[in-house]
Amino acid sequence: MMGNFEVLTTDRRTGARFGVLTTSHGSVETPAFCPVGTAGAVKGITPPQLKETGSVLVLANTYHLLLRPGVDIVEKLGRLHKFMSWDSPILTDSGGYQVFSLSSLTKIDDDGVEFASHVDGAKVYINAEIATKIQNRLGADIIMCFDQCTPFPCDDSQLEKAVERTIHWAKRAKQAHTNLIQLLFAVVQGGINPSLRTHCASELVKLDFDGYAIGGLSVGEGHDNMVKTVSLLTKSLPQNKPRYLMGVGTPADIIAAVTAGVDMFDCVLPTRNGRNACAFTEDGYVRLRNTAHIEDSRPVEQGCDCYCCRNFRRGTLRHFFNIGEMLGPILLSLHNLTFYQRLLARIRQTLKEGKFADWATETLKRYKNFYR
């Protein structure tokens, strides 16, 4: 096994920690934010541009790559690192979230899931072994066990069944995992039900995975329920293994989760908001389509050193969005990714300096006003 995770600093007043996760394609300082490259690319962003934002770890989506272009093609083109032209660590999810949220399920039982592709309606079957073997072939540095993600709200009987399947599938995924230079993470499910969450975590911890992801959040439960669930789980997960909160979230969500002891995040918000003319700044959202920016000569955020803020004005960006010029979404995505990576870098720095708790309290108060 090539991977290693070391916690270097733990904040005494919170559960926050600074660490380093080592993979076969390099090390990642944690807490870390992972941009989402759904189909093998972060939309509109070249790899050198992505590096310039401060990004190290990137996520690719197993479900989408399975459907297009297919695992055989990715493998023939040199596996994910060559396919994406990315020489740093890559993480793949199992496709479980997309199977249960994007597709028309035609069959689900304890063995696996049959679903209709959202691309062409073709029936596709996937289970714990298949999802693991696909990810083994794709060649990411970190891969996920196949799990059952439930919607919110969800009744306890459905949650209980999903938790038991997630545990059962994790056992099978570990047995099927053969590419041992890859780190295999289990996914903890259970909605916002405390007993089901802790049960799922304790059973998965017994299996001794390389890391533990927290799934099934950011699906409508709200900030406070998310924080309660994460705070409960980080007490149940091993201190010496990385903790990954999947699909989260806003800057306020991230600070609160780091405070609870989470090490890794991914989210589409920086790029999705960027494509929709919405910028993250220290003073809240800036909506670039607003008429107030017609003649605005300021950068998106004063003091930001991203390519967008160094070279373009708000009025220019507004013009790009209003005429459908593709450069607008690209520039604002670059800014938002830089904002997120700067936030995570600041978190890591305050942890190293022993100043995290006070900084997090003050910053979270401000962010909650506009990033909830």
Backbone hydrogen bonds, N-H to C=O, Kabsch-Sander energy under -0.5 kcal/mol:
donor,donor_aa,acceptor,acceptor_aa,energy
2,M,180,L,-0.7
4,N,22,T,-1.5
6,E,20,V,-2.1
8,L,6,E,-0.7
8,L,18,F,-2.4
9,T,18,F,-2.0
11,D,16,A,-2.9
15,G,259,T,-2.5
18,F,9,T,-2.9
19,G,30,T,-2.0
20,V,6,E,-2.1
21,L,28,V,-2.9
22,T,4,N,-3.5
22,T,20,V,-0.6
23,T,26,G,-2.3
26,G,23,T,-1.5
28,V,21,L,-2.8
30,T,19,G,-2.9
32,A,263,D,-2.2
34,C,265,F,-2.4
37,G,35,P,-0.7
37,G,59,L,-3.4
38,T,36,V,-0.6
39,A,41,A,-0.5
40,G,37,G,-2.0
43,K,41,A,-0.7
45,I,42,V,-2.6
50,L,46,T,-2.4
51,K,47,P,-2.4
52,E,48,P,-1.9
53,T,49,Q,-1.1
53,T,50,L,-0.5
54,G,51,K,-1.7
55,S,50,L,-1.4
58,V,89,P,-1.6
59,L,35,P,-2.6
60,A,91,L,-2.6
61,N,37,G,-0.6
61,N,38,T,-1.9
62,T,60,A,-0.6
65,L,61,N,-2.2
66,L,62,T,-2.4
67,L,63,Y,-1.7
68,R,64,H,-2.6
70,G,65,L,-2.2
74,V,70,G,-1.9
75,E,71,V,-2.6
76,K,72,D,-2.4
77,L,73,I,-1.9
78,G,75,E,-1.4
79,R,74,V,-2.5
80,L,138,L,-2.8
82,K,78,G,-0.7
82,K,79,R,-0.6
83,F,79,R,-2.8
84,M,80,L,-3.0
85,S,81,H,-0.5
86,W,81,H,-2.3
91,L,58,V,-2.7
92,T,142,I,-2.6
93,D,60,A,-1.2
99,V,95,G,-2.5
100,F,96,G,-2.0
101,S,97,Y,-1.2
102,L,98,Q,-3.0
103,S,98,Q,-0.9
103,S,99,V,-0.5
104,S,116,A,-0.9
105,L,103,S,-0.8
106,T,114,E,-2.6
107,K,114,E,-1.9
109,D,112,G,-2.2
113,V,126,I,-2.9
114,E,107,K,-3.0
115,F,124,V,-2.7
116,A,104,S,-2.2
117,S,115,F,-0.6
117,S,122,A,-3.1
121,G,117,S,-1.7
124,V,115,F,-3.0
126,I,113,V,-2.7
128,A,111,D,-0.6
131,A,127,N,-2.8
132,T,128,A,-1.8
133,K,129,E,-2.7
134,I,130,I,-2.6
135,Q,131,A,-1.8
136,N,132,T,-2.5
137,R,133,K,-2.1
138,L,134,I,-2.3
139,G,135,Q,-1.9
140,A,135,Q,-0.7
141,D,90,I,-1.7
142,I,90,I,-1.7
143,I,183,L,-3.1
144,M,92,T,-0.5
145,C,185,F,-2.2
149,C,147,D,-0.7
150,T,148,Q,-0.5
159,L,155,D,-2.2
160,E,156,D,-2.9
161,K,157,S,-1.8
162,A,158,Q,-2.2
163,V,159,L,-2.5
164,E,160,E,-2.2
165,R,161,K,-2.2
166,T,162,A,-2.5
167,I,163,V,-2.4
168,H,164,E,-2.5
169,W,165,R,-3.3
170,A,166,T,-1.8
171,K,167,I,-1.9
172,R,168,H,-1.7
173,A,169,W,-2.5
174,K,170,A,-2.3
175,Q,171,K,-1.6
176,A,172,R,-1.9
177,H,173,A,-1.3
180,L,178,T,-1.5
182,Q,179,N,-2.2
183,L,141,D,-3.0
185,F,143,I,-2.8
185,F,183,L,-0.6
186,A,211,G,-1.9
188,V,186,A,-0.5
188,V,213,A,-3.4
193,N,190,G,-1.9
197,R,193,N,-2.4
198,T,194,P,-2.5
199,H,195,S,-2.1
200,C,196,L,-2.6
201,A,197,R,-2.5
202,S,198,T,-2.6
203,E,199,H,-2.2
204,L,200,C,-2.1
205,V,201,A,-2.5
206,K,202,S,-1.4
207,L,203,E,-0.5
207,L,204,L,-1.0
208,D,205,V,-1.5
210,D,184,L,-1.9
211,G,184,L,-0.8
212,Y,242,P,-2.5
213,A,186,A,-3.7
214,I,244,Y,-3.2
215,G,188,V,-2.0
215,G,213,A,-0.7
226,M,222,G,-2.0
227,V,223,H,-2.6
228,K,224,D,-2.4
229,T,225,N,-2.3
230,V,226,M,-2.6
231,S,227,V,-2.7
232,L,228,K,-1.9
233,L,229,T,-2.2
234,T,230,V,-2.6
235,K,231,S,-0.6
235,K,232,L,-0.6
236,S,233,L,-1.6
237,L,233,L,-1.3
241,K,238,P,-0.9
244,Y,212,Y,-2.4
245,L,243,R,-0.5
245,L,264,M,-2.6
246,M,214,I,-2.0
246,M,244,Y,-0.8
248,V,245,L,-0.8
252,A,371,Y,-0.6
254,I,250,T,-2.4
255,I,251,P,-2.2
256,A,252,A,-2.2
257,A,253,D,-2.4
258,V,254,I,-2.7
259,T,255,I,-2.2
260,A,256,A,-1.1
261,G,257,A,-0.6
261,G,258,V,-1.4
262,V,257,A,-2.1
263,D,243,R,-2.2
264,M,243,R,-1.8
265,F,32,A,-1.8
266,D,245,L,-0.8
267,C,34,C,-0.9
272,R,268,V,-3.2
273,N,269,L,-2.7
274,G,270,P,-1.4
275,R,271,T,-2.3
276,N,272,R,-0.7
276,N,273,N,-0.8
277,A,274,G,-1.4
278,C,273,N,-2.6
279,A,277,A,-0.5
279,A,286,V,-2.9
284,G,281,T,-1.7
286,V,279,A,-2.0
288,L,277,A,-2.5
288,L,286,V,-0.8
290,N,287,R,-1.5
293,H,290,N,-1.8
294,I,291,T,-1.9
296,D,293,H,-1.0
297,S,295,E,-0.6
304,C,301,E,-1.9
310,R,306,C,-2.1
311,N,307,Y,-1.2
311,N,308,C,-0.6
312,F,308,C,-2.6
314,R,298,R,-2.8
315,G,296,D,-2.7
317,L,313,R,-2.3
318,R,314,R,-2.7
319,H,315,G,-1.9
320,F,316,T,-2.3
321,F,317,L,-2.4
322,N,318,R,-2.4
323,I,319,H,-1.7
324,G,320,F,-0.5
324,G,321,F,-0.8
325,E,320,F,-2.6
328,G,325,E,-1.6
330,I,326,M,-1.5
331,L,327,L,-2.8
332,L,328,G,-2.4
333,S,329,P,-2.0
334,L,330,I,-2.2
335,H,331,L,-2.1
336,N,332,L,-2.6
337,L,333,S,-2.6
338,T,334,L,-2.1
339,F,335,H,-2.6
340,Y,336,N,-2.3
341,Q,337,L,-2.6
342,R,338,T,-2.6
343,L,339,F,-2.1
344,L,340,Y,-2.4
345,A,341,Q,-2.2
346,R,342,R,-2.2
347,I,343,L,-2.2
348,R,344,L,-2.5
349,Q,345,A,-2.3
350,T,346,R,-2.5
351,L,347,I,-1.9
352,K,348,R,-2.2
353,E,349,Q,-2.0
354,G,350,T,-0.6
354,G,351,L,-0.8
355,K,350,T,-2.8
356,F,350,T,-0.9
359,W,355,K,-1.9
360,A,356,F,-3.5
361,T,357,A,-2.2
362,E,358,D,-2.1
363,T,359,W,-2.8
364,L,360,A,-2.8
365,K,361,T,-1.7
366,R,362,E,-1.5
367,Y,363,T,-3.0
368,K,364,L,-2.4
369,N,365,K,-0.5
369,N,366,R,-1.0
370,F,367,Y,-1.5
371,Y,367,Y,-3.2
